[in-house]
Amino acid sequence: IGTESELLSLNQLTKRKKPVTFARSAIHNWGLYALEPISAKEMIIEYVGERIRQPVAEMREKRYLKSGIGSSYLFRVDESTVIDATKKGGIARFINHCCDPSCTAKIIKVGGMKRIVIYALRDIAANEELTYDYKFERETDDEERLPCLCGAPNCKGFLN
Ligand SMILES: Nc1ncnc2c1ncn2[C@@H]1O[C@H](CN(CC[C@H](N)C(=O)O)CC2CN(Cc3cccs3)C2)[C@@H](O)[C@H]1O
């Protein structure tokens, strides 16, 4: 969970958010891209959406799956809190998964509130797609597994 320094830089983040945009992705549908070079360890963007409790998240997950939104824009913060970016969310919801990711998603505590911030794992070039490891739980039912299209040499073959 975040430190004082991250607290300050979260304020900086809102002031000096890294310029990113969404565009068609070679991995899946839409993706998020850096518009300028980003250095390793820099904060890039917050994963913003509705903060909902676990039971609400379960209900919405079922509804999204039924209404064909497919995998949803739900991001788990901890065992009781989920961020849902489906209806109200920032463009970080377009970030795709990669088995050799350029970024990482970290939970940092700001004023007692856990927030999700995307950081660069390494130097990122302008126009490079931003990705992070979704760290989905391993799906036991083979029929439910999502093939991974990241194309990384170390690709594990599946998202879950
Ligand atoms: N390495 C990968 N290999 C294969 N598939 C991937 C990968 N990495 C992301 N994925 C897909 O992307 C979803 C995560 N999505 C990230 C952005 C997505 N690219 C988008 O355009 O919305 C958000 C969910 C919400 N869903 C709405 C939909 C839009 C079109 C079809 S379903 C997508 C995931 O749940 C996956 O289904």
The ligand as a MOL file (V3000), in Angstrom:
LIG
                    3D

  0  0  0     0  0            999 V3000
M  V30 BEGIN CTAB
M  V30 COUNTS 37 41 0 0 0
M  V30 BEGIN ATOM
M  V30 1 N -3.4420 -10.1700 -24.1200 0
M  V30 2 C -4.7430 -10.3330 -24.4050 0
M  V30 3 N -5.1550 -11.3870 -25.1420 0
M  V30 4 C -6.4650 -11.5800 -25.4280 0
M  V30 5 N -7.4690 -10.7640 -25.0100 0
M  V30 6 C -7.1090 -9.6960 -24.2660 0
M  V30 7 C -5.7530 -9.4270 -23.9310 0
M  V30 8 N -5.7120 -8.2910 -23.1660 0
M  V30 9 C -6.9900 -7.8750 -23.0490 0
M  V30 10 N -7.8350 -8.7210 -23.6920 0
M  V30 11 C -9.2920 -8.6120 -23.7470 0
M  V30 12 O -9.6950 -7.3220 -23.2860 0
M  V30 13 C -10.3990 -7.4750 -22.0340 0
M  V30 14 C -10.0770 -6.3200 -21.1080 0
M  V30 15 N -10.5210 -5.0690 -21.8000 0
M  V30 16 C -9.4070 -4.1680 -22.0420 0
M  V30 17 C -9.7280 -3.2710 -23.2450 0
M  V30 18 C -10.2040 -4.0820 -24.4510 0
M  V30 19 N -9.0930 -4.2990 -25.3800 0
M  V30 20 C -11.3230 -3.2800 -25.1370 0
M  V30 21 O -11.1830 -2.9510 -26.3380 0
M  V30 22 O -12.3170 -2.9920 -24.4340 0
M  V30 23 C -11.6990 -4.4690 -21.1040 0
M  V30 24 C -12.8660 -5.3730 -21.3100 0
M  V30 25 C -14.2690 -4.7730 -21.2090 0
M  V30 26 N -14.6860 -5.4480 -22.4790 0
M  V30 27 C -15.5150 -4.7530 -23.4200 0
M  V30 28 C -15.3600 -5.3660 -24.7790 0
M  V30 29 C -15.0660 -4.6920 -25.9340 0
M  V30 30 C -14.9950 -5.5480 -27.0480 0
M  V30 31 C -15.2080 -6.8830 -26.7620 0
M  V30 32 S -15.5110 -7.0520 -25.0660 0
M  V30 33 C -13.2370 -5.6610 -22.8010 0
M  V30 34 C -9.9790 -8.8270 -21.5050 0
M  V30 35 O -10.9400 -9.3210 -20.5940 0
M  V30 36 C -9.9100 -9.6310 -22.7860 0
M  V30 37 O -11.1870 -9.9700 -23.2280 0
M  V30 END ATOM
M  V30 BEGIN BOND
M  V30 1 1 1 2
M  V30 2 1 2 3
M  V30 3 2 2 7
M  V30 4 2 3 4
M  V30 5 1 4 5
M  V30 6 2 5 6
M  V30 7 1 6 7
M  V30 8 1 6 10
M  V30 9 1 7 8
M  V30 10 2 8 9
M  V30 11 1 9 10
M  V30 12 1 10 11
M  V30 13 1 11 12
M  V30 14 1 11 36
M  V30 15 1 12 13
M  V30 16 1 13 14
M  V30 17 1 13 34
M  V30 18 1 14 15
M  V30 19 1 15 16
M  V30 20 1 15 23
M  V30 21 1 16 17
M  V30 22 1 17 18
M  V30 23 1 18 19
M  V30 24 1 18 20
M  V30 25 2 20 21
M  V30 26 1 20 22
M  V30 27 1 23 24
M  V30 28 1 24 25
M  V30 29 1 24 33
M  V30 30 1 25 26
M  V30 31 1 26 27
M  V30 32 1 26 33
M  V30 33 1 27 28
M  V30 34 2 28 29
M  V30 35 1 28 32
M  V30 36 1 29 30
M  V30 37 2 30 31
M  V30 38 1 31 32
M  V30 39 1 34 35
M  V30 40 1 34 36
M  V30 41 1 36 37
M  V30 END BOND
M  V30 END CTAB
M  END
